[in-house]
């Protein structure tokens, strides 16, 4: 597996404002019809990577996270930690069956790992 970037995510204090802004700016559709109410932003194109918006924990700055697909979330999370990363969200199974985790890298940037249910 080449570990492709599967999704991007904006983490922001005002999810509604950010979602509305990008929807109006680029004409992206918004879909929150999932178990977590996650706001997915879709371009409607075959090219590119769709993303979403999630609330920032208070107090927290807005940021962009990339989600990289891996074949074993825990193994990659452990490897990241051994390289100096800090675990932000441990391995978590989502309602749709995907597995994810978040870590903060050595530069202080958060990054996501995802293992899709396929």
Backbone as JSON Lines, residues from 0, in Angstrom:
{"i":0,"aa":"X","n":[0.85,-1.18,0.0],"ca":[0.0,0.0,0.0],"c":[0.9,1.24,0.0]}
{"i":1,"aa":"X","n":[0.57,2.19,-0.86],"ca":[1.36,3.41,-0.98],"c":[1.01,4.49,0.02]}
{"i":2,"aa":"X","n":[0.02,4.27,0.88],"ca":[-0.41,5.22,1.9],"c":[-0.83,6.56,1.31]}
{"i":3,"aa":"X","n":[-1.88,6.57,0.46],"ca":[-2.34,7.82,-0.14],"c":[-3.1,8.7,0.85]}
{"i":4,"aa":"X","n":[-3.12,9.99,0.56],"ca":[-3.97,10.9,1.33],"c":[-5.39,10.67,0.86]}
{"i":5,"aa":"X","n":[-6.28,10.36,1.78],"ca":[-7.66,9.99,1.45],"c":[-8.65,11.13,1.67]}
{"i":6,"aa":"X","n":[-8.32,12.04,2.56],"ca":[-9.27,13.09,2.91],"c":[-8.51,14.2,3.6]}
{"i":7,"aa":"X","n":[-9.04,15.41,3.51],"ca":[-8.54,16.53,4.28],"c":[-9.67,16.96,5.2]}
{"i":8,"aa":"X","n":[-9.32,17.63,6.26],"ca":[-10.32,18.07,7.23],"c":[-9.92,19.43,7.78]}
{"i":9,"aa":"X","n":[-10.86,20.34,7.79],"ca":[-10.66,21.62,8.45],"c":[-11.23,21.47,9.86]}
{"i":10,"aa":"X","n":[-10.45,21.81,10.85],"ca":[-10.89,21.8,12.24],"c":[-11.01,23.26,12.64]}
{"i":11,"aa":"X","n":[-12.24,23.69,12.98],"ca":[-12.48,25.11,13.23],"c":[-13.51,25.3,14.33]}
{"i":12,"aa":"X","n":[-13.39,26.4,15.08],"ca":[-14.36,26.68,16.15],"c":[-15.79,26.86,15.64]}
{"i":13,"aa":"X","n":[-15.98,27.49,14.49],"ca":[-17.33,27.74,13.96],"c":[-17.53,26.92,12.69]}
{"i":14,"aa":"X","n":[-17.94,25.68,12.87],"ca":[-18.11,24.73,11.77],"c":[-19.12,25.24,10.74]}
{"i":15,"aa":"X","n":[-20.22,25.8,11.2],"ca":[-21.26,26.28,10.28],"c":[-20.74,27.39,9.38]}
{"i":16,"aa":"X","n":[-19.98,28.32,9.95],"ca":[-19.46,29.44,9.16],"c":[-18.45,28.95,8.12]}
{"i":17,"aa":"X","n":[-17.55,28.05,8.52],"ca":[-16.55,27.55,7.59],"c":[-17.21,26.74,6.47]}
{"i":18,"aa":"X","n":[-18.15,25.88,6.85],"ca":[-18.85,25.07,5.86],"c":[-19.59,25.95,4.86]}
{"i":19,"aa":"X","n":[-20.29,26.94,5.36],"ca":[-21.03,27.87,4.49],"c":[-20.07,28.63,3.58]}
{"i":20,"aa":"X","n":[-18.96,29.09,4.1],"ca":[-17.98,29.85,3.33],"c":[-17.49,29.05,2.13]}
{"i":21,"aa":"X","n":[-17.0,27.83,2.37],"ca":[-16.44,27.03,1.27],"c":[-17.51,26.53,0.31]}
{"i":22,"aa":"X","n":[-18.69,26.26,0.82],"ca":[-19.79,25.86,-0.05],"c":[-20.15,26.98,-1.02]}
{"i":23,"aa":"X","n":[-20.23,28.2,-0.5],"ca":[-20.56,29.35,-1.35],"c":[-19.4,29.73,-2.27]}
{"i":24,"aa":"X","n":[-18.18,29.65,-1.77],"ca":[-17.02,30.05,-2.56],"c":[-16.81,29.13,-3.77]}
{"i":25,"aa":"X","n":[-16.86,27.82,-3.55],"ca":[-16.52,26.87,-4.61],"c":[-17.71,26.08,-5.15]}
{"i":26,"aa":"X","n":[-18.89,26.26,-4.56],"ca":[-20.06,25.5,-5.0],"c":[-20.04,24.06,-4.54]}
{"i":27,"aa":"X","n":[-19.27,23.77,-3.5],"ca":[-19.21,22.42,-2.97],"c":[-20.51,22.07,-2.26]}
{"i":28,"aa":"X","n":[-20.9,20.81,-2.31],"ca":[-22.08,20.36,-1.58],"c":[-21.67,19.96,-0.17]}
{"i":29,"aa":"X","n":[-22.63,20.08,0.74],"ca":[-22.4,19.73,2.15],"c":[-23.33,18.58,2.5]}
{"i":30,"aa":"X","n":[-22.77,17.55,3.1],"ca":[-23.57,16.4,3.52],"c":[-23.22,16.06,4.96]}
{"i":31,"aa":"X","n":[-24.2,16.16,5.84],"ca":[-23.99,15.81,7.25],"c":[-24.87,14.64,7.66]}
{"i":32,"aa":"X","n":[-25.29,13.84,6.68],"ca":[-26.21,12.73,6.97],"c":[-25.45,11.47,7.36]}
{"i":33,"aa":"X","n":[-24.65,11.59,8.41],"ca":[-23.91,10.44,8.91],"c":[-24.09,10.37,10.43]}
{"i":34,"aa":"X","n":[-23.66,9.3,11.02],"ca":[-23.9,9.06,12.45],"c":[-23.28,10.1,13.37]}
{"i":35,"aa":"X","n":[-22.2,10.77,12.93],"ca":[-21.54,11.76,13.78],"c":[-21.93,13.19,13.44]}
{"i":36,"aa":"X","n":[-22.73,13.39,12.39],"ca":[-23.07,14.75,11.96],"c":[-21.88,15.46,11.34]}
{"i":37,"aa":"X","n":[-20.9,14.69,10.9],"ca":[-19.69,15.23,10.27],"c":[-20.09,15.92,8.96]}
{"i":38,"aa":"X","n":[-19.62,17.12,8.75],"ca":[-19.97,17.86,7.54],"c":[-18.95,17.55,6.44]}
{"i":39,"aa":"X","n":[-19.37,16.71,5.5],"ca":[-18.52,16.38,4.37],"c":[-18.7,17.42,3.28]}
{"i":40,"aa":"X","n":[-17.6,17.87,2.7],"ca":[-17.62,18.81,1.59],"c":[-17.2,18.05,0.34]}
{"i":41,"aa":"X","n":[-18.04,18.15,-0.71],"ca":[-17.76,17.4,-1.94],"c":[-17.78,18.34,-3.13]}
{"i":42,"aa":"X","n":[-16.78,18.18,-3.99],"ca":[-16.7,19.01,-5.18],"c":[-17.58,18.5,-6.31]}
{"i":43,"aa":"X","n":[-17.9,17.22,-6.29],"ca":[-18.69,16.62,-7.37],"c":[-17.84,16.23,-8.57]}
{"i":44,"aa":"X","n":[-16.53,16.32,-8.44],"ca":[-15.6,15.98,-9.52],"c":[-14.93,14.64,-9.25]}
{"i":45,"aa":"X","n":[-14.52,13.97,-10.32],"ca":[-13.78,12.73,-10.18],"c":[-12.34,12.98,-9.72]}
{"i":46,"aa":"X","n":[-11.82,14.16,-10.05],"ca":[-10.45,14.51,-9.68],"c":[-10.43,15.16,-8.31]}
{"i":47,"aa":"X","n":[-9.31,15.07,-7.63],"ca":[-9.18,15.74,-6.34],"c":[-9.63,14.88,-5.18]}
{"i":48,"aa":"X","n":[-9.51,15.45,-4.01],"ca":[-9.83,14.76,-2.77],"c":[-10.88,15.58,-2.03]}
{"i":49,"aa":"X","n":[-12.0,14.96,-1.69],"ca":[-13.02,15.65,-0.91],"c":[-12.6,15.69,0.55]}
{"i":50,"aa":"X","n":[-13.26,16.54,1.32],"ca":[-12.89,16.68,2.72],"c":[-14.08,16.95,3.6]}
{"i":51,"aa":"X","n":[-13.84,17.61,4.72],"ca":[-14.91,17.89,5.65],"c":[-14.5,18.91,6.69]}
{"i":52,"aa":"X","n":[-15.44,19.19,7.59],"ca":[-15.21,20.17,8.65],"c":[-15.64,19.55,9.98]}
{"i":53,"aa":"X","n":[-14.81,19.73,10.99],"ca":[-15.06,19.19,12.33],"c":[-14.82,20.3,13.35]}
{"i":54,"aa":"X","n":[-15.57,20.32,14.45],"ca":[-15.37,21.38,15.45],"c":[-14.02,21.27,16.16]}
{"i":55,"aa":"X","n":[-13.39,22.41,16.36],"ca":[-12.14,22.47,17.11],"c":[-12.45,22.41,18.6]}
{"i":56,"aa":"X","n":[-11.66,21.65,19.36],"ca":[-11.88,21.67,20.81],"c":[-11.56,23.06,21.36]}
{"i":57,"aa":"X","n":[-12.34,23.48,22.32],"ca":[-12.16,24.83,22.88],"c":[-11.11,24.78,23.98]}
{"i":58,"aa":"X","n":[-10.23,25.72,24.12],"ca":[-9.91,26.67,23.06],"c":[-8.97,26.0,22.07]}
{"i":59,"aa":"X","n":[-9.21,26.24,20.82],"ca":[-8.36,25.6,19.83],"c":[-8.31,26.38,18.54]}
{"i":60,"aa":"X","n":[-7.16,26.45,17.94],"ca":[-7.03,27.17,16.68],"c":[-7.59,26.36,15.52]}
{"i":61,"aa":"X","n":[-7.94,27.04,14.46],"ca":[-8.34,26.35,13.23],"c":[-7.09,25.75,12.6]}
{"i":62,"aa":"X","n":[-7.27,24.64,11.91],"ca":[-6.14,23.98,11.25],"c":[-6.68,23.04,10.17]}
{"i":63,"aa":"X","n":[-5.79,22.59,9.34],"ca":[-6.13,21.6,8.32],"c":[-5.38,20.32,8.65]}
{"i":64,"aa":"X","n":[-6.09,19.2,8.58],"ca":[-5.48,17.9,8.83],"c":[-5.58,17.07,7.56]}
{"i":65,"aa":"X","n":[-4.58,16.28,7.3],"ca":[-4.62,15.3,6.22],"c":[-4.86,13.93,6.84]}
{"i":66,"aa":"X","n":[-5.61,13.09,6.15],"ca":[-5.82,11.72,6.6],"c":[-5.16,10.79,5.6]}
{"i":67,"aa":"X","n":[-4.22,9.99,6.08],"ca":[-3.46,9.07,5.25],"c":[-3.99,7.66,5.47]}
{"i":68,"aa":"X","n":[-4.25,6.96,4.37],"ca":[-4.74,5.59,4.47],"c":[-3.59,4.65,4.79]}
{"i":69,"aa":"X","n":[-3.8,3.8,5.78],"ca":[-2.81,2.8,6.18],"c":[-3.5,1.45,6.32]}
{"i":70,"aa":"X","n":[-2.72,0.38,6.31],"ca":[-3.33,-0.95,6.44],"c":[-3.5,-1.37,7.9]}
{"i":71,"aa":"X","n":[-2.86,-0.65,8.83],"ca":[-2.98,-0.96,10.26],"c":[-2.79,0.32,11.05]}
{"i":72,"aa":"X","n":[-3.89,0.9,11.51],"ca":[-3.84,2.19,12.22],"c":[-2.97,2.1,13.46]}
{"i":73,"aa":"X","n":[-3.14,1.08,14.27],"ca":[-2.38,0.99,15.52],"c":[-0.89,0.86,15.27]}
{"i":74,"aa":"X","n":[-0.5,0.06,14.29],"ca":[0.92,-0.11,13.99],"c":[1.55,1.21,13.55]}
{"i":75,"aa":"X","n":[0.83,1.98,12.71],"ca":[1.36,3.26,12.26],"c":[1.35,4.3,13.38]}
{"i":76,"aa":"X","n":[0.35,4.25,14.25],"ca":[0.31,5.15,15.39],"c":[1.48,4.87,16.34]}
{"i":77,"aa":"X","n":[1.74,3.59,16.57],"ca":[2.87,3.21,17.41],"c":[4.19,3.66,16.77]}
{"i":78,"aa":"X","n":[4.3,3.5,15.45],"ca":[5.52,3.91,14.76],"c":[5.7,5.42,14.86]}
{"i":79,"aa":"X","n":[4.6,6.18,14.66],"ca":[4.67,7.64,14.78],"c":[5.15,8.04,16.17]}
{"i":80,"aa":"X","n":[4.6,7.39,17.2],"ca":[4.99,7.7,18.57],"c":[6.48,7.38,18.79]}
{"i":81,"aa":"X","n":[6.96,6.3,18.22],"ca":[8.36,5.94,18.39],"c":[9.29,6.94,17.69]}
{"i":82,"aa":"X","n":[8.74,7.66,16.72],"ca":[9.52,8.67,15.99],"c":[9.39,10.06,16.6]}
{"i":83,"aa":"X","n":[8.65,10.15,17.73],"ca":[8.55,11.42,18.44],"c":[7.2,12.09,18.38]}
{"i":84,"aa":"X","n":[6.21,11.47,17.74],"ca":[4.87,12.05,17.68],"c":[4.14,11.84,19.0]}
{"i":85,"aa":"X","n":[3.12,12.67,19.22],"ca":[2.26,12.56,20.4],"c":[0.87,12.13,19.93]}
{"i":86,"aa":"X","n":[0.31,11.1,20.55],"ca":[-1.02,10.63,20.18],"c":[-2.05,11.65,20.64]}
{"i":87,"aa":"X","n":[-2.88,12.08,19.72],"ca":[-3.94,13.05,20.01],"c":[-5.27,12.33,20.22]}
{"i":88,"aa":"X","n":[-5.61,11.41,19.32],"ca":[-6.8,10.57,19.43],"c":[-6.35,9.14,19.18]}
{"i":89,"aa":"X","n":[-6.54,8.24,20.14],"ca":[-6.1,6.85,19.94],"c":[-6.94,6.16,18.87]}
{"i":90,"aa":"X","n":[-6.53,4.97,18.51],"ca":[-7.27,4.17,17.52],"c":[-8.74,4.12,17.91]}
{"i":91,"aa":"X","n":[-9.58,4.52,16.96],"ca":[-11.02,4.62,17.21],"c":[-11.78,4.04,16.03]}
{"i":92,"aa":"X","n":[-12.73,3.14,16.32],"ca":[-13.58,2.63,15.25],"c":[-14.78,3.56,15.1]}
{"i":93,"aa":"X","n":[-15.03,4.01,13.89],"ca":[-16.13,4.93,13.6],"c":[-17.4,4.15,13.3]}
{"i":94,"aa":"X","n":[-18.57,4.8,13.42],"ca":[-19.84,4.1,13.18],"c":[-19.95,3.45,11.8]}
{"i":95,"aa":"X","n":[-19.24,4.0,10.79],"ca":[-19.33,3.42,9.44],"c":[-18.38,2.24,9.24]}
{"i":96,"aa":"X","n":[-17.6,1.91,10.27],"ca":[-16.68,0.78,10.2],"c":[-15.24,1.15,9.91]}
{"i":97,"aa":"X","n":[-14.98,2.39,9.49],"ca":[-13.61,2.84,9.3],"c":[-12.93,2.95,10.66]}
{"i":98,"aa":"X","n":[-11.61,2.89,10.66],"ca":[-10.82,3.05,11.88],"c":[-9.92,4.26,11.68]}
{"i":99,"aa":"X","n":[-9.8,5.12,12.7],"ca":[-8.96,6.31,12.57],"c":[-8.22,6.58,13.86]}
{"i":100,"aa":"X","n":[-7.21,7.45,13.75],"ca":[-6.45,7.96,14.89],"c":[-5.83,9.28,14.46]}
{"i":101,"aa":"X","n":[-5.47,10.09,15.44],"ca":[-4.79,11.36,15.16],"c":[-3.53,11.45,16.01]}
{"i":102,"aa":"X","n":[-2.5,12.05,15.44],"ca":[-1.29,12.31,16.2],"c":[-0.78,13.7,15.86]}
{"i":103,"aa":"X","n":[0.09,14.23,16.72],"ca":[0.76,15.5,16.49],"c":[2.21,15.15,16.17]}
{"i":104,"aa":"X","n":[2.68,15.6,15.01],"ca":[4.03,15.24,14.57],"c":[5.1,16.07,15.27]}
{"i":105,"aa":"X","n":[6.33,15.88,14.89],"ca":[7.46,16.54,15.54],"c":[7.51,18.05,15.27]}
{"i":106,"aa":"X","n":[6.73,18.51,14.27],"ca":[6.65,19.95,13.98],"c":[5.45,20.59,14.65]}
{"i":107,"aa":"X","n":[4.63,19.77,15.35],"ca":[3.44,20.29,16.01],"c":[2.19,20.26,15.15]}
{"i":108,"aa":"X","n":[2.24,19.59,13.99],"ca":[1.08,19.5,13.1],"c":[0.32,18.22,13.38]}
{"i":109,"aa":"X","n":[-1.01,18.31,13.36],"ca":[-1.8,17.1,13.57],"c":[-2.02,16.41,12.24]}
{"i":110,"aa":"X","n":[-2.05,15.08,12.3],"ca":[-2.21,14.26,11.11],"c":[-3.1,13.08,11.47]}
{"i":111,"aa":"X","n":[-3.92,12.66,10.51],"ca":[-4.82,11.54,10.74],"c":[-4.39,10.3,10.01]}
{"i":112,"aa":"X","n":[-4.71,9.17,10.6],"ca":[-4.53,7.86,9.98],"c":[-5.91,7.27,9.79]}
{"i":113,"aa":"X","n":[-6.14,6.61,8.66],"ca":[-7.45,5.99,8.43],"c":[-7.25,4.62,7.77]}
{"i":114,"aa":"X","n":[-8.04,3.67,8.25],"ca":[-8.09,2.34,7.67],"c":[-9.54,2.13,7.27]}
{"i":115,"aa":"X","n":[-9.81,2.14,5.97],"ca":[-11.19,2.06,5.5],"c":[-11.7,0.63,5.58]}
{"i":116,"aa":"X","n":[-12.99,0.51,5.78],"ca":[-13.61,-0.8,5.95],"c":[-13.66,-1.57,4.63]}
{"i":117,"aa":"X","n":[-13.58,-0.84,3.51],"ca":[-13.6,-1.38,2.14],"c":[-14.84,-2.14,1.92]}
